[in-house]
Amino acid sequence: MSELRRTTQYLLPIEKEEVAGYDIYPVHALGDDKIFSGYGQLAEKLAGHKAVMVDGYVGVRFDIFMDGMNRAFAAMGIKPVWWNTDVAMKSSDDIFDMVGPFLGGDDPIFGFRTSLTLDRFFDMDRLLKISPDSSADINILIGTGAALADWDGPLVYIDIPKNEIQFRARAGAIANLGADAPEAPKKMYKRFYFVDWVVLNRHKKSILPAIDIFVDGQREEEITWACGNDIRKGLEGLSHNAFRVRPWFEPGAWGGQWIKKHIRSLAQDVPNYAWSFELIVPENGLIFSSGRKMLEVSFDFIMYQAGEDVVGKECHEEYGDEFPIRMDYLDNFDGGNLSIQCHPHKKYIQKNFGEVLTQEETYYILDTCPGAQVYLGFKDDIVPEEFESALNESFEKGTPLDVPKYINSESAHKHDLFLIPPGTLHSSGRNNLVLEISTTPYIFTFKMYDWLALDLDGKPRPLNIRRAMDNLCFDRKGDKVKAEHVCKPVLLEKGEDWELWHMPTHPKHSYDVHRFVVNSSVEETTEGKCHVLNLVEGESADVITKDGMTFHLSYAETLVVSAAAESYRIVNTSGRSIMMVKAFMK
């Protein structure tokens, strides 16, 4: 078989191994005998049904699944008849014409979130005419969109994590929805993000109540699977308590060595780790366990199942199925500077890209080295036209930008919080580990200057000087930066062995940040809002919900406490004072 995935990152194992410290595979127990492995057991489950639908996400290799099931059925003496949704899909040319308006033309990064639904990709009359052969042992309709045929039989859904989709795209092992062949990975990603994932998420939401079997399709040789009712029950349980998503990690041009050094269970044969997708939920999954077996489903399933319980009534009414808060790490310890960049204002991102939320950032400095700095805002004497001219000259001639002439910098110290609302010029200087607390979108970064660095593929990363200029707030400069963009913590409450500090965010931020200092334990209430926690100081802590569920956090791990949890207790298990950051929507 040709290469299926191109990455040095480990594939999620079938079985959970216990680890000390940061856990890259956090699991949530479904109970005994709820997760099964192998095609054989699934064939036994489906045998006896005359008609079965096997639907799934873009990036699933249905051919591999068919081969595995054929072997299992053959061992049982069963000969299935397979039907494929591809025969009813519109031509790749017609689909490209249909999705083209959402792909942003020649723009290498940005498009517009599509309004299309999955049925538009099919000749629905043809799809609905596919009917089971009554003389066959078992009929299986397979392929993305199989549920649209509405056969009278079990619905199997094959899910695959977003990171594995990207690893497969880099290997040229998959194509976009309705495309005949793979393209360059970055081009495919743009279409995934603005078309395929949007369309298929709508489809997933519509069929979630009807899914009889969930299959984790990220492994080539052996699947894991569980019954739909058990997964839905598991999602409901998390929506009333708490959960950790599965983080994943990526090298980058400016990446550093902190993550690689401190999270030893990660693959070490990489040059660096630049990002931790710690809680960037459009690309994260949730791992369920039964015994030691693991099964991953995409994060959005919990929002479709019980989104209001997760984020709270007010937040759900405003943002719908979007989870509003994200956390991730930017690691450039012994690395390079991040690009000089800014993020779009809310009206701009809604008008130009069709997003619900924009990217409102803060930089929480989890760790740093002496002399490290954060670039933030402008010098007092900034002249916008001169700055734009200097950026364009640097880009066109490949010459360095005189950064100190135009851009303000602030010294970075451990546990500082820098406030970066939309339109704020910013960058992390090297030798910082930044816990980026933000609202959820994450690809909408307008880079203006990239220090003449090359990406890992040896090519310059795209710049967006014009878009940046359309969004930059040039009044964020000089003393105003120190006054309004460098957080000044305020003590809110104090108990015998704990303190609660307010770390005020900018008025333009839709979320706020608190920090607990805990010697033994402290009680907290959600007040109808989702809380996102991160242990920023100390080796470990337990978070115990009102229902009695205990979640163990190691240093630098992130936990989402659902709004419906109502209350929880933070217990220090470190033997020394700990700090826990809490982010929540205002």
C-alpha positions as CSV (number, residue, x, y, z in Angstrom):
1,M,0.0,0.0,0.0
2,S,1.3,3.5,-0.8
3,E,2.0,6.0,1.9
4,L,-1.2,6.9,3.9
5,R,0.1,9.6,6.2
6,R,3.1,11.9,6.1
7,T,4.2,13.0,9.6
8,T,6.5,11.9,12.4
9,Q,3.6,12.2,14.9
10,Y,2.4,9.0,16.5
11,L,-0.9,7.5,15.4
12,L,-3.4,7.2,18.3
13,P,-2.8,3.7,19.7
14,I,-5.6,1.2,20.2
15,E,-5.0,0.9,23.9
16,K,-4.2,3.5,26.5
17,E,-0.9,3.5,28.4
18,E,-0.6,5.3,31.6
19,V,1.9,8.2,31.6
20,A,3.3,10.5,34.2
21,G,3.0,14.3,33.6
22,Y,1.3,15.8,30.5
23,D,-1.0,13.3,28.8
24,I,-1.3,13.6,25.1
25,Y,-4.1,11.0,25.1
26,P,-6.6,12.2,27.7
27,V,-9.5,9.7,27.9
28,H,-13.1,9.7,29.2
29,A,-14.5,6.4,30.4
30,L,-17.6,5.0,28.7
31,G,-17.8,2.0,31.0
32,D,-16.9,-1.7,30.5
33,D,-17.3,-3.4,27.2
34,K,-18.4,-0.3,25.3
35,I,-15.6,0.0,22.8
36,F,-14.7,-2.8,20.4
37,S,-11.7,-3.3,18.1
38,G,-11.3,-5.0,14.7
39,Y,-13.4,-5.6,11.6
40,G,-14.4,-9.0,12.8
41,Q,-16.5,-7.8,15.7
42,L,-18.1,-5.2,13.6
43,A,-19.0,-7.7,10.9
44,E,-20.6,-9.9,13.6
45,K,-22.6,-6.8,14.7
46,L,-23.9,-6.1,11.2
47,A,-24.5,-9.6,10.1
48,G,-28.2,-10.4,9.8
49,H,-29.1,-6.9,8.4
50,K,-30.1,-6.8,4.8
51,A,-29.2,-3.2,4.4
52,V,-26.5,-1.1,6.0
53,M,-25.3,2.5,5.4
54,V,-21.7,3.5,6.0
55,D,-21.2,7.2,5.9
56,G,-18.2,9.2,6.9
57,Y,-16.0,12.3,6.8
58,V,-13.8,13.6,4.0
59,G,-10.4,12.0,4.4
60,V,-11.8,8.5,5.3
61,R,-10.3,5.8,3.2
62,F,-13.5,3.8,2.5
63,D,-11.5,1.4,0.3
64,I,-9.4,0.3,3.3
65,F,-12.6,-0.1,5.4
66,M,-14.2,-2.2,2.6
67,D,-11.1,-4.5,2.4
68,G,-11.2,-5.0,6.1
69,M,-14.9,-5.8,6.2
70,N,-14.7,-8.1,3.2
71,R,-12.0,-10.2,4.9
72,A,-14.2,-10.3,8.1
73,F,-17.3,-11.2,6.2
74,A,-15.5,-13.9,4.1
75,A,-14.3,-15.5,7.4
76,M,-18.0,-15.8,8.3
77,G,-19.1,-17.1,4.9
78,I,-21.0,-13.9,4.1
79,K,-20.7,-12.3,0.7
80,P,-21.7,-8.6,0.9
81,V,-22.9,-6.5,-2.0
82,W,-21.4,-3.1,-2.0
83,W,-22.9,0.1,-3.4
84,N,-20.9,3.3,-3.5
85,T,-22.3,6.9,-3.2
86,D,-19.6,8.0,-5.6
87,V,-21.8,6.8,-8.6
88,A,-24.4,9.5,-7.7
89,M,-21.9,12.3,-7.0
90,K,-21.8,15.2,-9.5
91,S,-18.7,15.4,-11.7
92,S,-15.6,16.9,-10.2
93,D,-15.8,19.8,-12.7
94,D,-19.4,20.6,-11.7
95,I,-18.5,20.4,-8.0
96,F,-15.5,22.7,-8.5
97,D,-17.7,25.2,-10.3
98,M,-20.1,25.0,-7.4
99,V,-17.5,25.4,-4.6
100,G,-15.3,27.9,-6.5
101,P,-17.0,31.1,-5.2
102,F,-16.0,30.1,-1.7
103,L,-12.3,29.4,-2.4
104,G,-11.0,33.0,-2.6
105,G,-9.6,32.8,-6.1
106,D,-5.8,33.0,-6.1
107,D,-5.6,33.8,-2.4
108,P,-3.3,31.0,-1.0
109,I,-4.9,31.0,2.5
110,F,-8.4,32.6,2.7
111,G,-11.8,31.8,1.3
112,F,-15.4,32.3,2.5
113,R,-17.3,29.8,4.7
114,T,-19.7,28.0,2.4
115,S,-23.5,28.0,2.6
116,L,-23.7,24.7,0.7
117,T,-25.2,21.5,2.1
118,L,-24.1,18.0,1.2
119,D,-27.1,17.1,-1.0
120,R,-25.9,19.7,-3.5
121,F,-22.8,17.5,-4.2
122,F,-25.1,14.7,-5.5
123,D,-27.6,13.9,-8.2
124,M,-30.1,13.1,-5.5
125,D,-32.5,11.3,-7.9
126,R,-29.7,8.9,-8.8
127,L,-28.7,8.4,-5.2
128,L,-32.2,7.6,-4.1
129,K,-32.6,5.1,-6.9
130,I,-29.8,2.9,-5.4
131,S,-31.7,0.2,-3.6
132,P,-30.6,-3.0,-1.9
133,D,-30.5,-6.4,-3.7
134,S,-33.1,-8.5,-1.9
135,S,-31.2,-11.7,-2.8
136,A,-27.9,-10.6,-1.3
137,D,-26.7,-11.7,2.2
138,I,-26.1,-8.1,3.1
139,N,-26.2,-4.8,1.1
140,I,-23.8,-2.0,2.2
141,L,-24.1,1.5,0.8
142,I,-20.7,3.1,1.5
143,G,-19.3,6.6,1.1
144,T,-19.7,10.2,2.3
145,G,-23.4,11.0,2.1
146,A,-24.7,7.4,2.5
147,A,-27.2,8.5,5.1
148,L,-28.9,10.7,2.5
149,A,-30.2,7.6,0.8
150,D,-32.2,6.8,3.9
151,W,-32.1,3.0,3.7
152,D,-34.0,1.0,6.2
153,G,-31.0,-0.4,8.2
154,P,-28.2,0.5,10.6
155,L,-26.2,3.7,10.0
156,V,-22.5,3.4,10.5
157,Y,-20.5,6.6,10.7
158,I,-16.7,6.7,10.2
159,D,-15.0,9.7,11.8
160,I,-11.4,10.8,11.4
161,P,-9.5,13.6,13.3
162,K,-8.6,16.8,11.5
163,N,-4.9,16.3,12.2
164,E,-5.0,12.9,10.4
165,I,-6.8,14.4,7.5
166,Q,-3.9,16.8,7.1
167,F,-1.3,14.1,7.5
168,R,-3.1,12.1,4.7
169,A,-3.4,15.2,2.5
170,R,0.4,15.7,2.8
171,A,0.9,12.2,1.6
172,G,-1.4,12.7,-1.3
173,A,-3.5,9.8,0.0
174,I,-6.9,11.6,-0.1
175,A,-8.6,14.3,-2.1
176,N,-11.2,17.0,-1.3
177,L,-14.9,16.2,-1.3
178,G,-15.9,15.5,-4.9
179,A,-12.4,16.0,-6.3
180,D,-10.9,13.4,-8.6
181,A,-7.3,13.7,-7.3
182,P,-5.3,15.3,-4.5
183,E,-3.7,18.7,-4.9
184,A,-1.0,20.6,-3.0
185,P,-1.6,20.1,0.7
186,K,-2.1,23.9,1.5
187,K,-4.5,24.2,-1.4
188,M,-6.4,21.2,-0.2
189,Y,-6.5,22.6,3.4
190,K,-8.1,25.8,2.2
191,R,-10.9,23.9,0.5
192,F,-11.2,21.6,3.6
193,Y,-11.6,24.6,5.9
194,F,-14.0,26.8,3.9
195,V,-16.0,24.1,2.1
196,D,-15.6,20.4,3.0
197,W,-15.6,20.7,6.8
198,V,-18.4,23.2,6.9
199,V,-20.6,21.0,4.6
200,L,-19.8,17.8,6.4
201,N,-20.2,19.3,9.9
202,R,-23.8,20.3,8.9
203,H,-24.4,16.7,7.7
204,K,-22.9,15.2,10.9
205,K,-25.2,17.4,13.0
206,S,-28.3,16.3,11.1
207,I,-27.6,12.6,11.3
208,L,-26.1,12.4,14.9
209,P,-29.3,11.2,16.5
210,A,-29.5,8.4,13.9
211,I,-26.0,7.0,14.0
212,D,-26.0,3.4,15.2
213,I,-22.3,2.8,15.2
214,F,-19.4,5.2,15.5
215,V,-16.1,4.0,13.9
216,D,-12.8,5.6,14.6
217,G,-11.2,5.5,11.1
218,Q,-7.8,6.9,11.7
219,R,-6.0,3.5,11.9
220,E,-5.1,1.6,8.7
221,E,-5.0,-1.9,10.1
222,E,-7.5,-2.0,13.0
223,I,-10.6,0.1,13.7
224,T,-12.2,0.8,17.0
225,W,-16.0,1.3,17.2
226,A,-18.8,1.8,19.7
227,C,-22.6,1.9,19.6
228,G,-24.2,5.2,18.9
229,N,-26.3,5.3,22.1
230,D,-23.1,4.8,24.2
231,I,-21.3,7.6,22.5
232,R,-24.3,10.0,22.8
233,K,-24.6,9.1,26.5
234,G,-20.9,9.7,26.9
235,L,-21.2,13.1,25.3
236,E,-24.1,14.0,27.6
237,G,-22.1,13.1,30.6
238,L,-19.2,15.3,29.6
239,S,-21.6,18.2,28.9
240,H,-22.6,18.1,32.5
241,N,-19.1,17.8,33.9
242,A,-15.8,18.5,32.3
243,F,-13.4,17.2,29.6
244,R,-10.0,17.5,28.0
245,V,-9.7,17.4,24.3
246,R,-6.9,15.5,22.6
247,P,-4.1,18.0,21.9
248,W,-1.8,17.7,18.9
249,F,1.4,19.3,18.1
250,E,3.1,20.7,14.9
251,P,6.6,21.9,14.0
252,G,7.0,25.3,12.4
253,A,9.6,27.7,10.9
254,W,10.1,29.6,14.2
255,G,9.4,26.6,16.5
256,G,11.2,26.0,19.8
257,Q,12.3,23.2,22.1
258,W,10.2,23.7,25.3
259,I,7.4,21.4,24.3
260,K,9.8,18.8,22.9
261,K,11.7,18.9,26.2
262,H,8.8,18.9,28.6
263,I,6.4,16.5,26.9
264,R,8.5,13.4,26.4
265,S,5.7,11.2,25.1
266,L,5.7,13.2,21.9
267,A,7.8,12.1,18.9
268,Q,11.3,13.4,19.4
269,D,12.6,13.1,15.8
270,V,11.3,16.5,14.8
271,P,13.3,19.8,14.5
272,N,11.0,21.6,16.9
273,Y,7.4,22.1,18.0
274,A,5.9,25.4,17.2
275,W,2.3,24.9,18.1
276,S,0.2,22.9,20.5
277,F,-3.4,22.6,19.4
278,E,-4.3,22.5,23.0
279,L,-7.9,23.6,22.6
280,I,-8.5,24.7,19.1
281,V,-11.7,22.8,18.8
282,P,-12.3,23.0,15.0
283,E,-9.4,20.6,14.9
284,N,-9.5,18.7,18.2
285,G,-11.1,15.4,19.1
286,L,-12.5,13.8,22.3
287,I,-11.2,10.3,23.2
288,F,-13.5,7.8,24.9
289,S,-12.1,4.7,26.7
290,S,-13.5,1.4,27.7
291,G,-11.0,-0.8,29.6
292,R,-7.9,0.3,27.8
293,K,-9.4,0.6,24.4
294,M,-9.7,4.1,22.9
295,L,-12.0,5.7,20.3
296,E,-11.8,9.3,19.2
297,V,-14.7,11.4,17.9
298,S,-14.4,15.0,16.6
299,F,-15.1,17.7,19.2
300,D,-18.1,19.2,17.3
301,F,-20.2,16.1,18.2
302,I,-20.4,17.3,21.8
303,M,-21.6,20.7,20.6
304,Y,-24.2,19.1,18.4
305,Q,-25.3,16.8,21.2
306,A,-25.4,19.2,24.1
307,G,-23.9,22.5,23.1
308,E,-26.1,24.6,25.4
309,D,-25.0,22.5,28.4
310,V,-21.4,22.9,27.4
311,V,-21.2,26.7,26.9
312,G,-24.3,28.0,28.6
313,K,-27.6,29.3,27.3
314,E,-26.5,32.9,26.5
315,C,-23.3,31.9,24.8
316,H,-25.1,29.2,22.8
317,E,-27.8,31.6,21.7
318,E,-25.1,34.0,20.4
319,Y,-22.6,31.6,18.9
320,G,-24.6,28.5,18.1
321,D,-22.5,25.4,17.7
322,E,-19.2,27.4,17.8
323,F,-17.2,26.8,21.0
324,P,-16.0,30.3,21.8
325,I,-12.7,29.9,23.7
326,R,-9.4,28.5,22.6
327,M,-6.1,27.8,24.2
328,D,-2.9,26.8,22.5
329,Y,0.9,27.1,23.0
330,L,3.4,29.0,20.9
331,D,6.8,27.6,21.6
332,N,9.9,29.5,20.3
333,F,12.4,28.6,23.0
334,D,15.7,28.6,21.2
335,G,13.6,29.2,18.1
336,G,12.8,32.3,16.1
337,N,10.5,35.3,16.4
338,L,6.8,34.9,15.3
339,S,5.8,37.0,12.4
340,I,4.7,40.6,12.9
341,Q,0.9,40.2,12.6
342,C,-2.6,41.3,13.5
343,H,-6.1,39.7,13.4
344,P,-9.2,41.1,11.8
345,H,-12.0,43.0,13.4
346,K,-15.3,41.1,13.9
347,K,-17.2,43.0,11.1
348,Y,-14.3,42.4,8.8
349,I,-14.1,38.7,9.4
350,Q,-17.8,38.3,9.1
351,K,-18.0,40.2,5.8
352,N,-14.9,38.8,4.1
353,F,-14.7,35.2,5.4
354,G,-18.2,34.4,6.8
355,E,-16.9,33.6,10.3
356,V,-19.0,33.9,13.4
357,L,-16.2,34.8,15.8
358,T,-13.0,36.7,15.3
359,Q,-9.6,36.2,16.8
360,E,-9.3,38.1,20.1
361,E,-6.0,37.1,21.6
362,T,-4.1,37.4,24.8
363,Y,-0.5,36.1,25.4
364,Y,-0.1,34.5,28.8
365,I,3.6,33.9,29.4
366,L,3.9,30.4,30.8
367,D,7.7,30.4,30.7
368,T,10.4,32.6,29.3
369,C,14.1,33.4,29.4
370,P,15.7,36.6,30.6
371,G,15.6,39.3,28.0
372,A,12.7,37.9,26.1
373,Q,10.1,40.3,24.7
374,V,6.7,40.6,23.1
375,Y,6.2,43.0,20.2
376,L,3.0,44.9,20.9
377,G,1.7,48.0,19.2
378,F,3.6,50.9,17.7
379,K,6.2,53.5,18.6
380,D,4.7,56.9,19.4
381,D,5.9,58.5,16.2
382,I,4.4,55.9,13.9
383,V,3.3,57.1,10.4
384,P,1.0,54.5,8.8
385,E,2.0,55.3,5.3
386,E,5.7,55.1,6.0
387,F,5.2,51.8,7.8
388,E,3.3,50.3,4.9
389,S,5.9,51.5,2.5
390,A,8.7,49.9,4.6
391,L,6.7,46.6,4.7
392,N,6.3,46.5,1.0
393,E,9.9,47.3,0.4
394,S,11.0,44.5,2.7
395,F,8.7,42.1,0.9
396,E,9.7,43.1,-2.6
397,K,13.4,43.4,-2.1
398,G,13.9,40.7,0.6
399,T,15.5,43.2,3.0
400,P,15.1,43.4,6.8
401,L,12.5,45.7,8.3
402,D,13.8,48.2,10.8
403,V,11.5,46.7,13.5
404,P,12.6,49.0,16.5
405,K,11.9,52.1,14.4
406,Y,8.2,51.3,14.1
407,I,7.2,48.7,16.6
408,N,6.9,48.8,20.4
409,S,8.2,45.9,22.5
410,E,7.6,44.9,26.1
411,S,9.7,42.8,28.3
412,A,8.2,39.3,28.9
413,H,8.1,37.7,32.4
414,K,6.6,34.5,33.6
415,H,2.8,34.9,34.3
416,D,2.5,38.2,32.4
417,L,-0.6,38.7,30.3
418,F,-0.5,40.8,27.2
419,L,-3.8,42.0,25.7
420,I,-4.2,41.7,21.9
421,P,-7.7,42.6,20.7
422,P,-8.4,42.6,17.0
423,G,-6.3,45.1,15.0
424,T,-3.4,45.1,17.4
425,L,0.1,44.6,15.9
426,H,1.9,41.8,17.9
427,S,4.5,39.0,17.8
428,S,6.2,36.9,20.4
429,G,9.9,37.4,20.4
430,R,12.1,34.2,20.7
431,N,12.5,32.3,24.0
432,N,8.9,32.5,25.2
433,L,6.4,29.8,25.8
434,V,3.1,31.6,25.2
435,L,-0.2,30.2,26.4
436,E,-2.4,31.9,23.8
437,I,-5.9,32.5,25.2
438,S,-8.3,33.6,22.5
439,T,-11.6,33.3,20.9
440,T,-11.7,30.3,18.5
441,P,-10.8,31.2,14.9
442,Y,-7.1,30.6,14.3
443,I,-6.1,30.8,10.7
444,F,-7.0,34.4,10.3
445,T,-3.6,35.9,10.9
446,F,-2.5,38.7,8.7
447,K,1.3,38.5,8.5
448,M,3.1,41.7,7.7
449,Y,6.7,40.8,8.2
450,D,8.2,37.3,8.8
451,W,11.9,38.2,9.5
452,L,12.8,36.9,6.0
453,A,12.4,33.4,7.4
454,L,11.4,30.4,5.2
455,D,8.7,27.8,6.1
456,L,9.7,24.2,6.6
457,D,9.1,23.5,2.9
458,G,11.8,26.0,2.1
459,K,9.4,28.6,0.8
460,P,8.4,32.0,2.2
461,R,5.1,32.0,4.1
462,P,2.4,34.2,2.5
463,L,2.1,37.8,3.8
464,N,-1.1,39.8,4.0
465,I,0.1,43.4,4.2
466,R,-3.0,45.0,2.6
467,R,-5.4,43.1,4.8
468,A,-3.3,44.0,7.8
469,M,-3.4,47.7,7.0
470,D,-7.2,47.5,6.7
471,N,-7.4,46.3,10.3
472,L,-4.5,47.8,12.2
473,C,-5.2,50.3,15.0
474,F,-2.4,52.8,14.8
475,D,-3.5,54.5,18.0
476,R,-2.3,51.5,20.0
477,K,1.1,52.9,20.6
478,G,3.7,54.2,23.1
479,D,2.3,54.7,26.6
480,K,-1.2,53.6,25.6
481,V,0.2,50.1,25.0
482,K,1.5,50.0,28.6
483,A,-1.7,51.4,30.0
484,E,-4.2,49.3,28.0
485,H,-2.5,46.2,26.6
486,V,-0.4,45.0,29.5
487,C,-2.6,43.4,32.1
488,K,-2.5,44.6,35.7
489,P,-3.9,41.8,38.0
490,V,-6.2,42.8,40.8
491,L,-7.0,40.7,43.9
492,L,-10.7,39.8,43.8
493,E,-11.2,37.4,46.7
494,K,-9.2,35.7,49.4
495,G,-9.7,32.7,51.6
496,E,-7.6,31.0,54.2
497,D,-5.5,29.2,51.7
498,W,-6.5,30.6,48.3
499,E,-6.6,33.8,46.3
500,L,-8.6,34.7,43.2
501,W,-7.0,37.3,41.0
502,H,-8.8,39.2,38.2
503,M,-6.5,39.5,35.1
504,P,-8.6,42.1,33.3
505,T,-8.8,41.8,29.5
506,H,-9.2,44.6,27.0
507,P,-12.7,46.1,26.6
508,K,-12.7,44.8,23.0
509,H,-12.2,41.2,24.4
510,S,-15.4,39.1,24.7
511,Y,-13.9,36.9,27.3
512,D,-12.2,37.5,30.7
513,V,-9.4,35.8,32.7
514,H,-9.1,34.9,36.3
515,R,-6.2,33.2,38.1
516,F,-6.5,31.1,41.2
517,V,-3.6,30.7,43.7
518,V,-4.4,27.6,45.7
519,N,-2.6,26.0,48.6
520,S,-5.1,23.3,49.4
521,S,-8.4,23.6,47.7
522,V,-11.0,26.1,46.5
523,E,-14.7,25.9,45.4
524,E,-15.9,27.6,42.3
525,T,-19.3,28.0,40.5
526,T,-19.8,28.2,36.8
527,E,-22.8,30.6,37.0
528,G,-24.1,29.3,33.7
529,K,-20.8,29.8,31.8
530,C,-18.2,27.4,30.5
531,H,-14.8,27.7,32.2
532,V,-11.6,26.8,30.5
533,L,-8.8,26.0,33.0
534,N,-5.1,25.6,32.6
535,L,-2.6,24.7,35.3
536,V,0.1,27.3,34.9
537,E,2.1,26.7,38.0
538,G,2.5,23.5,40.0
539,E,3.0,19.8,39.1
540,S,-0.7,18.7,39.4
541,A,-4.2,19.4,40.6
542,D,-7.5,17.6,40.6
543,V,-10.8,19.2,39.5
544,I,-13.8,17.6,41.0
545,T,-17.3,18.4,39.7
546,K,-20.5,18.6,41.6
547,D,-21.4,15.1,40.2
548,G,-18.3,13.7,41.8
549,M,-16.2,13.2,38.6
550,T,-12.5,13.8,39.1
551,F,-10.2,15.1,36.4
552,H,-6.5,15.0,37.1
553,L,-4.5,17.9,35.5
554,S,-0.7,17.9,35.1
555,Y,1.3,21.1,34.6
556,A,0.3,22.9,31.4
557,E,-2.8,20.8,30.7
558,T,-6.1,22.3,29.8
559,L,-9.6,21.4,31.0
560,V,-13.0,22.5,29.9
561,V,-15.6,22.7,32.7
562,S,-19.1,22.7,31.1
563,A,-21.6,25.4,32.1
564,A,-24.0,22.7,33.3
565,A,-21.5,21.3,35.8
566,E,-22.7,24.2,38.0
567,S,-19.8,23.9,40.5
568,Y,-16.4,22.3,40.9
569,R,-13.5,22.1,43.4
570,I,-9.8,22.6,42.6
571,V,-7.6,20.5,44.8
572,N,-3.9,21.1,45.0
573,T,-2.0,17.8,44.6
574,S,1.4,19.4,44.1
575,G,2.7,19.8,47.6
576,R,3.3,23.5,46.9
577,S,1.3,26.5,45.9
578,I,-0.3,26.2,42.4
579,M,-1.8,28.6,40.0
580,M,-4.8,27.8,37.8
581,V,-5.9,30.2,35.0
582,K,-9.6,30.4,34.2
583,A,-11.0,31.9,31.0
584,F,-14.7,32.5,30.4
585,M,-17.0,34.6,28.3
586,K,-18.0,38.0,29.6
